[in-house]
């Protein structure tokens, strides 16, 4: 039977992993390397986690041993998908610690609600496991710094799920930008639009018998169960989610930062609100938001979100436009166009692949090899495309935008690490309050 996690058990696990006493460690990868198979567990398998289960179980050099979810309704479907691909059915469990205790498990895939991303990733590497954690890698900036510390301290492969780092079309575009195709690039405009309906006013109801609500909340301060939070709408509440800026904006902000070759901003402003469905539901984040980030290199990024309607910019509902001294590039999900200063089309690039079978199962046509890159890095065949040192920098842009919008203030930041300067109200949001006894510790 699955163990029910509690504060005492969580702290005990933290203490044991910190001392290197939990089974796993470096011997796990030695075992898998011997037969060229990486053994994985997938935590959070309702939506994105199901896609990742299908993706990883379809690779020749890895297998899924556990599918994990605190809602037992989703376990059979994920197990079915893995079994179909790999010929062996994974075990269905609700407590991720069981997978961490298994010395034959090499890595943990994390696609849980966001309050669990960093704390679970930290526990995994402390237990000797490699980690693939979906974007955003953190619920707040302090957790991102903790992940970097954990990555360095425990020496495990850690990949954030910003898959555009492993799109061949994006890799070529970034290379051409850095080689000067459109001159000196100084500005990137990113956007995202998605028609999302209202979520209603949640009512306190009994916890369904299929859900472990205590374990679902994990590190987050406890609240009563309401009928409009699980399984998806937690994205729009500060206690568990990070809003659209990090739910989807992470991807375009990451591409923008990568193209501009910048790290931490010096100034951040943002305005946003619940404008599309005002007073119609208890959605807490912004459905309409603009973020502006200025960097010390005299470069700038803006990101715009419209979460109430579908609208195309540059013929796409999400993308990045790069502006340089010789022209511009308009990037959409799987293609990009290059224009000169007069707006004349120079080239139109689409459909680049690394191989014939690298299609993203959740977004057909995107052709990413992010999962393969993670496995190859574990096996020593490649270097990781999105380590925590890079993932944190991109995720931080969204965090700072949310903080600026929430406080209604301009943020002056230390360009060496992104820390907020001279703004006590905003500085309080660098970290968060945790349920007592559940605080993550590196």
Secondary structure, 3 states (H helix, E strand, C coil): CCCCCCHHHHHHHHHHHHCCCCCCHHHHHHHHHHCCCEEEEEECCCCHHHHHHHHHHCCCCEEEEEEECCECCCHHHHHHHHHHHHCCCCEEECCHHHHHHCCCCCEEEECCCHHHHHHHHHHHHHCCCEEEECCCCCCCHHHHHHHHHHHHHHCCCEEECCHHHHEHHHHHHHHHHHCCCCCCEEEEEEEEECCCCCCCCCCECCCCCCECHHHHHCCCCCCCCECCCCCCHHHHCCCCCCCHHHHCHHHHHHHHHHHHCCCCEEEEEEEEECCCCCCCCCCCCCCEEEEEEEECCCEEEEEEEECCCCCCECCECEEEEEEECCEEEEECCCEEEEEECCCCEEEEEECCCCCCCCCCCCCCCCCECHHHHHHHHHCCCCCCCCCHHHHHHHHHHHHHHHHHHHHCCCEEECCCCCCEECCHHHHHHHCCCCCCCCCCCC
